[in-house]
Amino acid sequence: MKAVWYERIGNADEVLVYGERQKPTPRPGEVLVRVEYSAVHPSDVKKRAGFQPAGFSDGFVIPHSDGSGTIEDVGEGVEDRRGERVWIYQAQYGRHLGSCAEYIAVPSMMAPKLPGNADFSIGACIGIPVMTAYRCVHVAGEPTDKVVLVTGASGRVGYYAVQWAKLANAKVIATAGTDENCQAALDAGADSVLNYRDGDLAHLILECAGPRGVDHIIDVEFGQNAEVSAEILNNCGTIATYSSSKNPEPVIPFYPMMFKNVSVHTVLVYNMPDAAKQQAVDAVHDALSGGQLKHRISATFPIAETAKAHELIESGNAAGCVLIRVSG
Ligand SMILES: NC(=O)c1ccc[n+]([C@@H]2O[C@H](COP(=O)([O-])OP(=O)(O)OC[C@H]3O[C@@H](n4cnc5c(N)ncnc54)[C@H](OP(=O)(O)O)[C@@H]3O)[C@@H](O)[C@H]2O)c1
């Protein structure tokens, strides 16, 4: 089968190889998927670059955790799902065979059904961004009627966090860094949007939130935003944060947070509880079936140009999901 892989960490154009690899066979409990699209996300790129463990258990890694395709075969103990359209998540978490190949064998539960009205390209956008966003919106309790702040609301995760929070009937305040990205946050359904680069952000957020302040924050840059977060949260406010890349070892404003009983939930999509994964999968199915989610696809590359897709993610200039067209 055609596939992309790497055998050492390094720059995308130096270590990613495109060529032929052996087609996998599904083991007990697995399904074999003919892949349509593979998605490139920051964690895929960080693994290839050496910032996160990649897992060279067999001497090479086929990258990417998310994808979509059609089940072609099933392993022992799996109901006959042949012909079913699916989306794939976590394919390259703790495994060396990811989705950037014509075929992938994954545990059946990691290939949920893709509703008929959702294109394969949409299916590949789901895994990391949509499941992370769902967890962050719900991890501290139902956000219904709460005031929720989504920082970085035009980002791949943030864009879906706004939508999940609105679907749960929260009042959503969003932040983004450019006029274009502020517009994207509005398009996602945010009730109000602020540019986080503007002065006195805390004051502006509180003006939008009203007298009770913010109940819950979904935060893309915990360290950079910690002081503002402590200022705007109300008593017993909560933060769900999935990244702090610009300030990975932040100073925490402990007393401003303690005096408000603030709780911080860190979220890693890969190893969140199985029950939370299943809740996200079920919610995705309902939302996709009902056409309730909007999606942003920044660019689609042929599989032979996977290195360019990695470079686009690394540039920070991808406004939405970056996909690899694997088949067709
Ligand atoms: N923990 C997990 O499970 C998990 C899951 C998914 C992603 N992640 C991580 O989360 C990070 C974001 O991923 P992504 O795919 O969503 O990236 P993305 O699409 O590039 O979005 C990041 C967004 O953050 C915004 N931003 C930057 N600094 C900000 C600040 N101080 N306040 C508010 N917004 C700010 C940027 O907005 P502007 O461009 O408008 O400035 C950008 O839209 C990455 O580090 C990724 O590895 C973690």
The ligand as a Gaussian input file, in Angstrom:
#p B3LYP/6-31G(d) Opt

LIG

0 1
 N       -4.384000      18.614000      25.278000
 C       -4.944000      18.108000      24.185000
 O       -5.549000      17.046000      24.181000
 C       -4.820000      18.912000      22.910000
 C       -5.696000      18.658000      21.849000
 C       -5.600000      19.445000      20.696000
 C       -4.627000      20.435000      20.613000
 N       -3.771000      20.608000      21.663000
 C       -2.759000      21.685000      21.612000
 O       -3.479000      22.904000      21.654000
 C       -2.781000      23.896000      20.938000
 C       -3.727000      24.521000      19.931000
 O       -4.113000      23.534000      18.991000
 P       -5.026000      23.927000      17.760000
 O       -4.929000      22.794000      16.799000
 O       -6.375000      24.392000      18.195000
 O       -4.178000      25.174000      17.188000
 P       -4.609000      26.416000      16.278000
 O       -5.655000      26.029000      15.315000
 O       -3.328000      26.997000      15.772000
 O       -5.266000      27.422000      17.320000
 C       -4.529000      28.098000      18.288000
 C       -5.232000      29.413000      18.514000
 O       -4.738000      29.986000      19.715000
 C       -4.930000      31.367000      19.597000
 N       -4.117000      32.021000      20.643000
 C       -2.786000      32.078000      20.760000
 N       -2.442000      32.712000      21.884000
 C       -3.591000      33.076000      22.492000
 C       -3.910000      33.767000      23.682000
 N       -2.959000      34.239000      24.519000
 N       -5.206000      33.968000      23.996000
 C       -6.170000      33.506000      23.192000
 N       -5.942000      32.840000      22.043000
 C       -4.657000      32.634000      21.707000
 C       -4.561000      31.701000      18.169000
 O       -5.342000      32.770000      17.759000
 P       -4.852000      33.890000      16.703000
 O       -4.248000      33.116000      15.543000
 O       -6.104000      34.592000      16.347000
 O       -3.820000      34.706000      17.410000
 C       -4.980000      30.426000      17.422000
 O       -6.212000      30.589000      16.748000
 C       -1.556000      23.196000      20.331000
 O       -0.455000      23.405000      21.177000
 C       -1.937000      21.728000      20.352000
 O       -0.820000      20.874000      20.392000
 C       -3.846000      19.887000      22.799000

